[in-house]
Amino acid sequence: MIRGSKHADEVVVYTAHWDHLGIGTKVNGDSIYNGATDNASAVAWMLEMARAFKTSKPVDRSILFLSVTCEESGLLGSGYYTEHPFFPMNKTVAVINTDVLLFLGKFKDVMLTGSGQSELDGWVEKEAVKQGRYLAPDPNPENGMFFRSDQFPFVKLGVPAIYAKGYVDAEKYGKVETMKLVDRYWKETYHTPSDEYHPDKADLSGVVEDAKLLYHVGTNLANSNAWPVWNKDSEFRAIREESRK
């Protein structure tokens, strides 16, 4: 945690889960489920942002970096935190989460899982435009990832959240080829021993760009007096309004 210089009792939270499946069924003689993309990539993303905040000019609000476990077992870690928080939910400004950052280089898009839920979309778009990127909706909303990743225990208690990353339009491949590679990842790599890090093949420039983007989003929120609100048609709006009274 980095304590805010003016409004230390208000917090912006970054989340990424550090757990994976550990040791499992052998596949081609390998039983170690490393979880390089899911979700060591996002933990590295978060730790580098923490390093940047630590060495940058102090921000007005506090920043909390929360690396939870048991996401793979039903969001148990993030759920436990929201039941035993360091900051009350009505003092939690926003949650910035990510999960499964792919090593495909820079992306033209910033994919928002659960887009259209809150004003946070606009905070992301402002910084995305500076990087020459555009916002994209989740291409597979039927998977329900907004309701299955670590921001959701916060969301259920009314805290606006974003789950953002480059995903659908890698610069090197274009949309069509990118989505083929993404589809192959989910079919062949996700939750298997082959989710490994190969320095000679991985292009982390997109992970770096995502980190810069969401560092600036968090900085803007932390230096603001604003309280982003849920959109009028969001089912979570009433919960937030009640908690903020």
PyMOL commands that set and color helices and strands:
alter all, ss='L'
color gray80, all
select helices_A, chain A and resi 36-55+76-83+89-91+120-130+141-143+145-147+152-156+174-189+205-222+237-243
alter helices_A, ss='H'
color red, helices_A
select strands_A, chain A and resi 7-17+22-27+30-33+61-68+92-97+109-113+134-137+161-165
alter strands_A, ss='S'
color yellow, strands_A
deselect
rebuild
show_as cartoon
